[in-house]
Amino acid sequence: MESTFEDQYHPAIMIEGIQPFGCLIRFDAYLQKVFQVSANLQKVLGVSIDEALVSSAGEILGSKLQYRLQQALAKNLRLSAALTINRQVHGSYQRFHVMAYRYENSIVVEFEPLSRSGEQRLMPIVNEWLSRLAKVQQIGQLQQMLVQSVQAVTGYDRVLLCQFDSQWQRTAIAEECRDSARSLLNYRFPASDIPAIVRDRYAINPIRHIPDVQARVVPLVPASDSLNLPTLDLTAGVLRALSPFHYQYLCEINIAASLSIAITNEQQLWGVLICHHFSASEISAAERDAAFNLVQMASQRLFLLQARQQAYFLEQVLNSRELLSAERDKVVQPTTLLDKYAKNWMKLFNCSGIALLY
């Protein structure tokens, strides 16, 4: 049956390709045989597609990296953290950020070239922000400091901290934006902007990085259906191409690059930090990891401060109930209770009026 327009733009549609800021190799479940490679393999790793498809995993990865990945993925579906390796490409050594994960009967390995430029500058900046975040006592100040710190590290034009409500609508509760005319602070976004299937992906991988919305998708060679293999779900990696749904959405809001980082408490997805750039922006893996670390630190601090605030609130409620209990043995007029306690109750419950039913 022919697909409808809505089917084509459904966020669940998986794209058989990657973004061009790295390359990908798909192996069998034992990390021995090469099934597929991305079409840019020659450019990124210096290995031709034809050569890669007839090579063993050891030949294309090197025995040391092959062993490390086999050990790491023996009991896990995904590397807990990316590896950093050096590899000779086109006659010179290149550093790579390597992520690997399992999907059904395949192991996927992604390579992202790294640059040393700016890394020495980045470390003291991140450490300074982490130190400041750890000392904040007010929730609102912490939220604002988080968006400031991520913008300082990544250089994105707009950084939004959004919180979900019980209906999965989100509100922008803190923002740093270089163009005040494009501010989204206090905006409410419908749940359809981040549908359930996209929220579920954040549980697998809390980071979604898109350096250039208009970049051409790099296909996988050969196609999965020609090998009688399932289309890869690349959620666990960093290179996954945009779905038509996501591409259309970013174009509609005039965004050229984005980075989103999920924030999860003990129960569920609490919110998301969203970075937008109004032109293409290829931030480094080190900057992306720094932003993630800032979000992790700030979210832990946020949940601690919220727990303290909740504990203090419950203490004040109990104190108020004890005061009322002490009045029970006395002859008290209802208006006397209001005169005596109304101001405290209004402050405690953050309300503008009190009604007494008797």
C-alpha positions, -999 to 999 in steps of 0.1 A, spaced: 0 0 0 13 34 -9 25 55 21 7 87 30 23 121 36 18 116 73 36 82 72 65 98 54 69 125 81 62 103 111 91 106 137 93 68 139 106 65 103 142 53 104 166 68 79 192 44 63 220 69 66 241 92 89 251 128 92 285 136 75 305 146 106 316 110 111 315 75 95 300 42 104 307 5 100 282 -23 107 296 -56 118 281 -90 126 272 -98 163 307 -112 170 326 -83 155 342 -104 128 325 -96 95 317 -62 78 281 -59 67 278 -22 57 298 10 57 289 46 53 296 61 19 321 86 33 344 59 48 372 68 24 371 105 33 370 99 71 391 68 76 410 66 44 396 31 36 378 25 4 343 10 5 353 -20 -17 383 -28 6 363 -24 38 335 -48 26 360 -76 20 381 -69 52 378 -86 86 370 -65 116 405 -70 128 419 -56 96 397 -26 95 396 -17 132 430 -30 143 433 -59 168 436 -37 199 404 -17 192 385 -49 181 394 -66 215 384 -35 235 350 -33 218 344 -71 221 351 -69 258 330 -38 264 300 -51 245 301 -87 258 275 -78 285 264 -44 274 243 -30 245 263 2 243 297 16 254 292 35 287 315 62 273 331 69 239 367 57 234 394 80 220 419 65 196 447 75 173 446 62 137 467 68 106 446 84 79 460 95 45 496 94 59 491 112 92 477 104 126 441 115 134 423 113 167 388 98 168 359 96 191 346 60 189 311 49 199 299 13 196 266 -4 203 245 -35 195 214 -35 174 197 -69 170 224 -92 154 248 -64 145 274 -43 162 277 -7 150 309 13 153 309 51 147 340 72 142 340 110 147 372 129 140 385 150 169 405 181 169 429 193 197 423 229 190 404 246 218 405 216 242 431 233 265 410 264 266 378 245 273 389 226 305 394 256 328 361 272 316 341 240 323 357 236 357 349 272 366 312 267 357 310 233 374 323 250 406 298 278 404 269 254 397 278 233 428 275 263 451 241 278 439 214 278 465 184 291 446 166 270 419 159 299 396 195 311 397 207 276 391 185 272 360 197 305 346 234 297 353 230 264 334 219 280 302 246 306 305 273 280 311 262 258 281 262 289 258 297 299 270 310 264 262 293 257 229 287 292 215 251 284 204 229 314 197 200 303 219 200 279 248 167 269 264 159 249 295 125 233 291 104 214 317 77 189 309 44 189 326 21 159 333 7 161 297 42 162 282 39 198 272 70 218 279 77 253 291 109 273 285 118 282 321 153 297 314 171 310 284 201 327 270 195 342 235 218 365 215 188 379 195 161 392 218 136 392 189 139 353 188 135 348 225 113 318 235 114 323 273 82 313 290 68 298 257 48 267 261 53 240 234 28 212 226 35 176 234 35 169 196 68 188 193 86 160 211 63 130 206 64 98 227 87 79 204 113 107 205 110 110 243 117 72 245 148 76 225 162 99 252 162 69 276 186 52 252 208 82 243 203 115 262 221 135 235 210 145 200 235 165 180 228 181 146 257 204 134 240 212 100 204 207 93 209 211 56 238 186 53 232 157 29 225 123 44 254 99 39 239 65 28 250 31 40 265 7 14 251 -17 5 215 -11 16 201 -32 44 173 -47 23 198 -59 -3 215 -79 25 182 -91 40 191 -72 72 168 -50 93 172 -13 89 196 0 116 182 19 145 210 44 151 195 60 183 224 48 205 250 67 185 257 103 176 256 102 138 219 93 132 205 113 103 174 135 107 140 121 100 119 141 76 97 150 105 126 165 124 141 182 93 107 198 85 103 210 121 137 226 124 133 243 90 99 257 101 115 274 131 145 286 111 172 266 129 204 255 112 220 235 140 209 221 173 219 201 203 195 187 228 203 170 261 177 152 282 173 157 319 159 127 338 151 124 375 147 91 393 112 85 379 111 98 343 121 125 318 120 158 337 129 182 309 154 189 281 181 215 274 179 226 238 206 246 220 198 263 187 221 280 162 209 302 135 236 291 111 254 257 108 277 251 138 301 222 140 310 221 177 336 195 187 329 163 206 348 178 236 324 208 236 294 185 233 306 163 262 313 195 283 277 206 277 265 172 288 286 173 320 273 207 328 237 195 324 245 165 346 259 186 374 232 211 373 204 186 372 218 168 402 220 201 421 185 210 409 169 178 422 187 183 455 175 218 459 139 207 450 141 180 476 152 205 502 125 229 492 98 201 494 111 190 529 109 226 542 74 230 528 62 198 545 78 210 577 59 243 575 26 225 568 31 203 598 39 233 620 8 250 609 -13 219 617 2 217 651 -7 254 658 -43 247 647 -45 216 670 -35 238 699 -65 260 692 -91 232 694 -95 234 732 -102 271 730 -133 289 720 -122 304 687 -143 323 662 -136 315 625 -127 351 617 -101 349 645 -84 320 627 -82 340 595 -69 371 613 -43 350 631 -31 326 604 -43 338 569 -11 357 560 11 327 569 -11 303 549 -11 326 519 27 327 520 30 290 526 7 280 497 17 309 474 -19 320 470 -37 353 469 -68 344 490 -81 322 518 -116 307 522 -128 291 554 -156 265 553 -173 256 586 
